[in-house]
Amino acid sequence: MAKAQFPAEQALDGAFVRQKDVFCDWVSADGHTGCKAEPGRYHLYVSLACPWASRIVIVRALLGLEDAIGMTVVDPIRDERGWAFRDGPGYSRDPINGFAFLREAYLATDPSYRQRVTVPVLWDTKNKRIVSNNDDDIMRMLETEFNAFAKHWIDLYPTSYRQEIDEFNEWIFQTVNDGVYRAGFATSQAAYERAARRVFETLDELEERLSARRYLFASMPLETDWRLFVTLVRFDPVYYVHFKCNVRLIAQYPNLFGYLRDLYQISGIAATVNFDHIKRHYYVTHDDINPTGLVPIGPSQDLLAPPGRESLP
């Protein structure tokens, strides 16, 4: 059996089983949870390479929360010491605590923490601790609890779609968002094939669904659309090659590729996508998968080409 990228998250059959998030406190608009939504109080630590963190970056941009919630981007290259704060193109040192590594934020919150350090992190500058490292919760908090500070608030989690959004979120997470990792980090042929086949079963279903509608649910993209987007935009540059999800490129799905271009061209979204960070992180960091550390120069894809989906409901 192949060597695991994260041994503590590998099942006996070679399947990758993602660790659970540990810090799951909740920021509320009225403060009843003990963490009140206040401008300037909370700070995000993110990686532009990471799809889980990119969801948060996108929501922050869409809602115009940049002035209310600060953000620091870590170095896309993660080594055995974990995510690092360094000066570089598109990332910087930590201006809040002066941390050199994100692990310091985890240990400041729980000195006994020994699991893998992940992004995103929502940091409370008042109490000097992590509020949450759960991307689902952070995304939802920004969508629902910071309305008073949003410059152009939009409802990404409308009441009439909540049940369908929750169901699709779980389905897409299990089979696509995390599915590509389950394929890429598998250490047995059976575990890899099981995960990779599920990825394309779901992509095929989504291709069919998007043949008759512009977005997944409504006439505008909602929370699930952005959860799917962060995987789709990384698929052809990374997951197709690096994680061996190579049955088809997203560019070979007419509806999914048009949908990807449609989302990418929404104002402010392209600025949240950094292909240099994405490609260098995966191809350099995962040395068990890509021991040479060489970063592919492709693919050639035009995400600014007309989506051709404007007539769909």
N, C-alpha and C positions, 0 to 999 in steps of 0.2 A: 504494500500500500504506500502511496506517495506521502511525502512529508506535508503536514498540515500547515497552512499559513498562520492559523490561530489554534494551537493544540487544545486549549481549554474549551473551545467551541466546536469540537469535532466529535461526532458520534462514532460508535464502534463500527458501524457499517460504512463509514467514510463520508457521511453526510455532514454538511455544515449546519450548525444550530446556533443561531445568533444569540448572544448574551442578552439578558434582560436589563433594561435601564434601572438605575438605582435611585436617582434623585427625581422625584415626581411631585414636588410641591406645586401649588397653583397660585398664579397671580389673578386676583379678581378686581373688577372695577370698583367695588365698594369696600374692599379690604377685609371681607368677612373670613377669608382663608388665612389671614395673617400676613399676606403679601398684597399690598394695595398697588394698583396700577397708577404710577406717577411718572411724569416726564423726567427723564434724566436719571432715574433710579436704577434702571436695569441696563445691562450690557450683554451683547451677544458675542460669543467666541465661535467662529465658523471657519470652515474650509470651503473654498470655491470648487474644489475638486470633488467634494463629497455630495452625493445626491440628497442625503438626509438633511444636511445643512443648507443646501441650495434651495430647498423648499421654503425655508425660513427667510432666506435672503430675498426670494421672490415676493413673498407675502409682505415683508417689510417695505419693499419698493412699491408694490401695487397700492398699498394703503397709505403710502407717504408717511411712514413712521420714523424716517431717518433722524429727525431732530429729537424725537421722544425716546428712542432706543439706540444707543451707540452700538458700534460693531467693530470688531477687530478680526482680520483674516490671518490665519496661521500659514506658515510655510507649507506648500503642497507636498514636500518630501518628508515623509514620516519614517524615522529610523527606530532602532530598538529603544530609544528614550521617549518615543511618542511624538505627538504634535508639538512643534516648536514655534516660538515667536522670534522672527528674525526680520531684518530689513531686506526687502527685495521687491521685485516688480509685482505689484498687486497684493502684497502682504506686508506686515509691519511688526514691530515690537509691541508688547502689551503696554498701552498707555494708562491702564487703570490700576494694576497692581505691580507692574514691573516683573511679572513672571517671565521666566525663560522658556518654560514648558507648561503646557496645559495641565499636566499631571499635578502641578502645584495648586491649581484651583480645586482639584478633586481632594487632595490631601488637606487643604485648608478647610474643606467642608467636612471631611471624614478622614482622620489620620490613619484609619485602619483599611482604607480602600486599597484593594489589590487587583481589581479586574482591569480589563482593557479600557483605556481612556478614549472616549469618543467625542465627536462633534455632531450637532451643535450643543452649546452650553449657554443657558441663560443665567447670568450672574447678577446677584443683588449687591449693588455697591454700598447700600446702607448697612446691611447686616454682614457683608463680606463673606458670602457663601453662595454655592450653587443653588438656584431654585429648582432647575430641571435640566436633565440631559436627555429628555424624551422628546424627540422631534415631533411626534404626533401632538403631544400636549402643547409644546411651544407654538406650533403652527396654529392650533386652535385658540390659544390664549391671545395671540396677536390678532386673530380674526374677530374675537368676541369680547375681549376685555379692555382693549385700548381704543375703543371707538372715539372717545373724547379727544384723543390726540392725533387722530388720523387726518391727514390733509385732504385726502380724496377717498374717503371710506366707501367701500363696496362690500356687499354681502356675499362672501364666498361660501357661507354655510347656511343658506336660507332654510327656514323651517319646513317649507313644503317639500324639500329634497333631502332632508336629513337622513331618513331611513335608507334611501337609495344610496346616498353618499357613503354612509357608514358601511353598507354591504359591499359596495364596489371598492372602497378603500381596502377592506380586508382581502377581498379576492385578488386585487391587483398587487397588493403587498406580497401575499403568499406566493403568487405565481410569476410576477414580473419584477417588481422593485427588489424584493429579496431573492426572487427566483434566479436572477442572473448571478448573484453571489453564491447561491447554493450550487449552481453549475460550476462556477469558476473556482470555488474553494473546495469542491468535492475531492476526496482522495481515493475514491474507487470508481470504476467504470459505471457500475450500476447506479450509484448515487448521482453521478454526473448526468447520465442519460435521463434518469427520472426527472431531474430538475430542468434540464434543457428542453425536453419535450413539453413540459408544462408551460415553459415560457412561450413557446410558439403556438401551443393550443390557445392560450389567452390572446396573444397578438392576432391570431387568425380571427378570433371572435370579435376583437375590438375593430379590426379592419372591416368586418361586415357591419358592425354597429355604426361606424363612422361613414359608411356609404350613404346613409340616409339622414344624417344630422351633422351639423358643423362641429359641435362639442358633445361631450358625453351625456349631458342632461338637458341643459338650457340653451338659450340663445347667446349666452356669454359663458366663458370658462369659470367653473367653480373649483372648490378645493381639490377634488379628485383629478381634474384636468391637470393641475399643476403637480400633483403627486406622480402622475404618469409622465408628464413632460420631462422631469429631471432624469428619468431613466431613458426615455426615447432619445434625448439629445446626446447622451453618452453612448448609445448603443453601437452605432456604426464606428465611431472612433476608438472605442475601447472594448465593449462587451462582445462584439462579434469575433474579434481576434483573441483578445487577452483571456476572456472567460469561455471561449470556445462555443459561443452561442451563434453558430455559423450556418444555420439552415437558410436563413434569408437576412439580408440587410433591411433596415427600416426603409431605405430608399427604394426597395423592391416592393413595398406595400404602397400602392397609390394613395389610398385614403389616409393611412397613418402618416405617411411622409408629408402630405399636404396639410394635415392637422398639426404636425410638428412645426412646419414652416409658419402656419397661421399663428400659433402660440408664440413662436420665437419673434415674430414681427410686431407683437403688441408692444406699445411704448414702454420702454424701460427694461424689457426682459433680456434683450441681447446683451445689455451691460452686465447682467448677473451671470452670464455664461463665459467662462474663461477656459478655452480649450487647451491652452498651454498648461495651466494648473491641472486640468483633468488628465491629460495624457501623461504628463511627467509623474503625477502622483501614482497612477496605476502601474505604469510600465517600469518605473524606477523603484517604487516602494515594495511591490510584491515580488521580491527576488526569488522566492521559491517557484513562482510561475514563470517569471521572465529573468533568468539569472544573468543575462548579458546586460540588462538595464538599458537596452537600446529602445528608443522611442520612435515608433513609426511616423513617417512624414505625411501619411494620408489619414483619412480618405479625402478625396475632392468632393465636396458637397456644397450646394448653393442654398443656404437656408433663407436667403433673401429673394429667391425666385417667387413669383406670384403663387399663392397657395391654391387659388382656383376653387375656393370653397364658400365664397360669399353668398351664393344663391341657396345654400342649404339652410334648413330651418334651425 
